[in-house]
Every structure is written in structure tokens, then in C-alpha cells.
Amino acid sequence: MMKNLILILFSAALLVQCGNDKNPAAKAKIIVNPKEPIVLLGAPSGTDRTPPYFMFTVRIDNQTEGTFVIVSMKIEVTGISDSGTPITVESYFDPSEKNETFENYECEYTSFGTWAPGVSQELRVDNANTNCFSGPVMFIAESNPKNSAGNYRYRVKVQPIGYFVDADGVATDRFEKFAYFFTR
């Protein structure tokens, strides 16, 4: 049973960057850093993180012929229950989660970035106001499946959600791409 599960997970990992020629995002490359994030079992004092959790960044290398915008991120974390069955937890990340309001200004974010052909960059938030944070986003995946055996090696599907745009910034097609990675 366990060998079959490992074989299935390994096969899925080999399909990480699969796509077809009809998908305009097929040539985009999704890169997770670190390649195998470490699962943390305790929350640092002063935080409200719910263990087990792990942290990672995502880089997209645009090898397509179009420009696209990423507006959110979906992840699916799959672990094994005590009974040996897979358990999947879905999470969504939105750039507006980084919004802040101060006495004299606001920091609002609407996307994780725009990728022109040939651009390789991390998902990030940017704001023209120099008082606001601009830079790469560290994603924190928390409240992941637990089991009594202490198995915290998860299979993670990361799926940036966005759309391709024309020269006028008008949406022309969905950005449909995902990648798998494992934690340790």
C-alpha cells in the first residue's frame, strides 16, 4: 500500500511542469524556494501561526509569448491521516492580505505582479508609495494535516491564478499552470 502511494506521488511529481500546446501558460516555469520547505511544529512566540506550517516563495519564469498578471495563489497540501488515507487542505492567498492603513496613507495591493515575455521574478507586492512595503512575498502554509506517527512530509500543489493581457492591459486568456513540490 505504502509503495503504491509513493509510486503515485513520484509519478505526479514527474508531471510537475506538464502542459499542452493549447495552453498559453504551458511554457511558463514555476519554481518554489526552498525546493523542499521544512515543516515547523511550533509557532514562534508573538505570532498566531497554527502548526504544522511551512514557508516558501514562488518564482515564475515567463517563457511564453504573452504578458500575464497573477492575482492570487491557491495551494493544496496533502498529507496522510492516521488511517493511511490522504487528507488535503486547500488555502488561497490574496495580495490584499498585505494591505495596511496608516494615519496619512494607505498601502493597497491588487496583484502579485506582471510578467512580460522573458521575465523571471518572484511573486511580489508593489506599491508606488515609498512608505509601503514592496518586495517578494513569503507564503506561509499553516494548519496542515496532522497524524500521530509524526509524518509531516506533504505533497503540495501550488497554483498561481491570473490571466494573460494584451498591449492595452485587457484580459485575453486565463493563466493555467501549477507545480508540485514536497516538504520535509
C-alpha positions as CSV (number, residue, x, y, z in Angstrom):
1,M,0.0,0.0,0.0
2,M,2.7,2.5,1.0
3,K,4.9,1.5,-2.0
4,N,1.9,2.2,-4.3
5,L,1.3,5.6,-2.7
6,I,5.0,6.5,-3.1
7,L,4.9,5.4,-6.7
8,I,1.8,7.5,-7.4
9,L,3.3,10.6,-5.7
10,F,6.5,10.1,-7.6
11,S,4.7,9.9,-10.9
12,A,2.7,13.0,-10.1
13,A,6.0,14.8,-9.3
14,L,7.3,13.9,-12.7
15,L,4.4,15.7,-14.3
16,V,5.1,18.9,-12.4
17,Q,5.5,21.2,-15.4
18,C,3.3,19.3,-17.9
19,G,1.1,21.3,-20.2
20,N,-0.2,21.2,-23.7
21,D,0.4,23.5,-26.7
22,K,-3.1,24.9,-26.5
23,N,-2.5,26.3,-23.0
24,P,-0.8,29.7,-23.4
25,A,0.9,29.2,-20.0
26,A,2.4,25.8,-20.9
27,K,5.9,27.3,-21.3
28,A,5.9,29.2,-18.0
29,K,8.1,27.7,-15.3
30,I,7.1,27.7,-11.6
31,I,9.9,27.5,-9.2
32,V,9.5,27.1,-5.4
33,N,12.2,28.1,-3.0
34,P,13.3,26.3,-0.9
35,K,12.8,23.2,-3.1
36,E,11.7,21.2,0.0
37,P,10.4,23.6,2.7
38,I,10.9,22.4,6.3
39,V,7.7,21.8,8.3
40,L,7.7,23.6,11.6
41,L,5.8,22.2,14.5
42,G,5.8,25.1,16.9
43,A,4.7,28.7,16.4
44,P,7.2,31.5,17.3
45,S,6.1,33.5,20.4
46,G,4.2,36.6,19.5
47,T,2.7,35.0,16.3
48,D,-0.7,33.5,15.6
49,R,0.6,30.8,13.3
50,T,-1.1,27.4,13.5
51,P,1.4,24.5,13.3
52,P,2.3,22.4,11.4
53,Y,3.3,25.1,8.9
54,F,6.0,25.8,6.3
55,M,7.1,28.9,4.4
56,F,8.2,29.3,0.7
57,T,8.4,31.8,-2.1
58,V,7.4,31.3,-5.7
59,R,9.2,32.4,-8.8
60,I,7.7,32.3,-12.3
61,D,10.0,32.3,-15.4
62,N,7.8,33.5,-18.3
63,Q,9.0,31.6,-21.3
64,T,5.6,32.2,-23.0
65,E,4.9,34.7,-25.8
66,G,2.5,36.7,-23.8
67,T,2.3,39.0,-20.8
68,F,0.3,37.8,-17.7
69,V,-0.8,39.1,-14.3
70,I,-1.0,36.9,-11.2
71,V,-3.9,38.0,-8.9
72,S,-4.0,35.2,-6.3
73,M,-2.5,31.9,-5.3
74,K,-4.0,28.5,-4.5
75,I,-2.2,25.7,-2.7
76,E,-3.3,22.2,-1.8
77,V,-1.4,20.4,0.9
78,T,-1.8,16.6,1.0
79,G,-0.8,14.5,4.0
80,I,-1.6,11.1,5.3
81,S,-4.2,10.5,8.1
82,D,-3.7,8.0,10.9
83,S,-5.8,5.5,8.9
84,G,-3.5,5.9,5.9
85,T,-5.8,7.9,3.7
86,P,-4.8,11.1,2.1
87,I,-6.1,14.4,3.6
88,T,-5.9,17.6,1.5
89,V,-6.1,21.1,2.9
90,E,-6.8,24.0,0.4
91,S,-5.6,27.6,1.0
92,Y,-5.9,30.8,-1.0
93,F,-3.6,33.8,-0.8
94,D,-4.6,37.2,-2.0
95,P,-2.3,40.2,-2.3
96,S,-4.9,42.4,-0.5
97,E,-3.9,40.4,2.7
98,K,-0.9,42.7,2.8
99,N,-3.0,45.9,2.7
100,E,-2.4,48.4,5.5
101,T,-3.9,51.7,6.5
102,F,-1.9,54.3,8.4
103,E,-2.8,57.8,9.6
104,N,-1.6,59.6,6.5
105,Y,-1.6,56.9,3.8
106,E,-2.8,53.5,2.7
107,C,-0.9,50.6,1.2
108,E,-3.1,48.6,-1.2
109,Y,-2.0,45.7,-3.3
110,T,-4.1,44.2,-6.2
111,S,-1.7,41.6,-7.7
112,F,1.4,39.5,-7.2
113,G,3.0,41.0,-10.3
114,T,3.1,41.2,-14.1
115,W,5.3,39.1,-16.2
116,A,6.3,40.2,-19.7
117,P,7.8,37.6,-22.0
118,G,11.3,36.6,-20.8
119,V,10.8,38.0,-17.3
120,S,11.7,35.8,-14.3
121,Q,10.6,37.1,-10.9
122,E,9.2,36.1,-7.6
123,L,5.5,36.7,-6.8
124,R,5.6,40.0,-5.1
125,V,3.6,43.0,-4.0
126,D,4.5,46.5,-5.1
127,N,3.2,50.0,-4.3
128,A,4.3,53.3,-5.7
129,N,4.2,54.8,-2.2
130,T,7.8,54.5,-0.8
131,N,6.4,54.2,2.7
132,C,4.7,50.9,1.7
133,F,6.3,47.5,1.5
134,S,7.4,46.4,-1.9
135,G,9.1,43.1,-2.5
136,P,8.8,39.3,-2.7
137,V,6.0,37.6,-0.8
138,M,6.8,34.8,1.7
139,F,3.9,32.4,1.7
140,I,3.1,30.7,5.0
141,A,1.0,27.5,4.7
142,E,-0.4,26.6,8.1
143,S,-3.0,24.3,9.7
144,N,-1.7,21.4,7.7
145,P,-2.8,17.7,8.2
146,K,-1.5,16.1,11.3
147,N,-1.1,12.4,12.2
148,S,0.0,10.6,15.3
149,A,3.0,9.0,13.6
150,G,4.6,12.4,13.1
151,N,4.7,12.2,9.3
152,Y,4.9,15.8,8.1
153,R,6.1,15.1,4.5
154,Y,3.5,16.8,2.4
155,R,2.8,16.8,-1.3
156,V,2.0,20.4,-2.2
157,K,0.3,21.7,-5.3
158,V,1.0,25.4,-5.9
159,Q,-1.2,27.2,-8.5
160,P,-0.8,30.9,-9.3
161,I,-4.1,32.3,-10.6
162,G,-4.1,35.0,-13.2
163,Y,-4.7,36.0,-16.8
164,F,-2.9,37.0,-19.9
165,V,-3.3,40.6,-21.1
166,D,-3.0,42.4,-24.5
167,A,-1.0,45.6,-25.1
168,D,-3.9,47.6,-23.6
169,G,-4.0,45.5,-20.4
170,V,-7.2,43.8,-21.3
171,A,-7.6,40.2,-20.2
172,T,-7.4,37.7,-23.1
173,D,-7.0,34.3,-21.5
174,R,-6.6,32.5,-18.2
175,F,-3.2,31.7,-16.8
176,E,-3.5,28.0,-16.0
177,K,-0.4,26.4,-14.6
178,F,0.6,24.5,-11.5
179,A,3.6,22.7,-9.9
180,Y,4.1,20.1,-7.2
181,F,6.7,20.0,-4.5
182,F,7.3,18.1,-1.3
183,T,8.1,19.3,2.2
184,R,10.5,17.7,4.7
